[in-house]
Amino acid sequence: MAMQEQVTSGGMTVREAGKRGGDRVKAKYGAGFYEAIGRKGGQATKEKYGPAFYEEIGQKGGQKLKRKS
């Protein structure tokens, strides 16, 4: 079942507004901007949780997770 989209006061959905904002940031700063902030986030996660965290999520990557209804 699809989620109901909320319409903002400008007449577009929240999803459309988010996409337009993301597209404008990409046009202004380029794809490298996203690479840089992703790298910074990964480094911060590594420092905070350590190698064991990545080992655990790596093992989960191959498993199918069951969602609770």
C-alpha positions as CSV (number, residue, x, y, z in Angstrom):
1,M,0.0,0.0,0.0
2,A,1.4,3.4,-1.0
3,M,1.9,6.1,1.6
4,Q,-0.4,9.0,1.3
5,E,1.5,12.1,0.1
6,Q,1.0,15.4,1.9
7,V,0.6,18.5,-0.2
8,T,2.5,21.6,0.9
9,S,1.0,25.1,0.7
10,G,2.8,25.5,-2.7
11,G,0.7,22.9,-4.3
12,M,3.3,20.1,-4.5
13,T,3.8,17.1,-2.4
14,V,6.5,16.9,0.3
15,R,8.3,14.3,-1.9
16,E,8.3,16.6,-4.9
17,A,9.6,19.5,-2.8
18,G,12.4,17.3,-1.4
19,K,13.4,16.1,-4.9
20,R,13.5,19.7,-6.2
21,G,15.6,20.8,-3.3
22,G,18.0,17.9,-3.8
23,D,18.3,18.6,-7.5
24,R,19.1,22.2,-6.8
25,V,21.9,21.3,-4.4
26,K,23.3,18.8,-6.9
27,A,23.2,21.5,-9.6
28,K,24.9,24.1,-7.4
29,Y,27.6,21.9,-5.7
30,G,27.9,18.8,-8.0
31,A,28.0,15.1,-7.3
32,G,31.4,15.4,-5.4
33,F,29.6,17.3,-2.7
34,Y,27.5,14.2,-1.8
35,E,30.6,12.1,-2.0
36,A,32.4,14.3,0.5
37,I,29.6,14.5,3.0
38,G,29.1,10.7,2.7
39,R,32.8,10.2,3.4
40,K,32.7,12.5,6.5
41,G,29.6,10.6,7.8
42,G,31.3,7.3,7.3
43,Q,34.5,8.5,9.1
44,A,32.4,9.8,12.1
45,T,30.5,6.5,12.3
46,K,33.8,4.6,12.2
47,E,35.2,6.7,15.1
48,K,32.0,6.5,17.1
49,Y,31.3,2.7,16.8
50,G,34.5,1.1,15.7
51,P,35.3,-1.8,13.4
52,A,32.9,-4.3,15.2
53,F,29.9,-2.2,14.1
54,Y,30.8,-2.6,10.4
55,E,31.4,-6.3,10.9
56,E,27.9,-6.7,12.4
57,I,26.2,-4.7,9.7
58,G,28.2,-6.5,7.1
59,Q,26.9,-9.9,8.3
60,K,23.3,-8.5,8.3
61,G,23.7,-7.4,4.7
62,G,23.3,-10.9,3.4
63,Q,20.3,-11.8,5.6
64,K,16.7,-11.1,4.8
65,L,15.1,-9.1,7.7
66,K,11.5,-9.7,8.7
67,R,9.4,-6.6,9.2
68,K,7.0,-6.3,12.0
69,S,3.5,-5.6,10.8
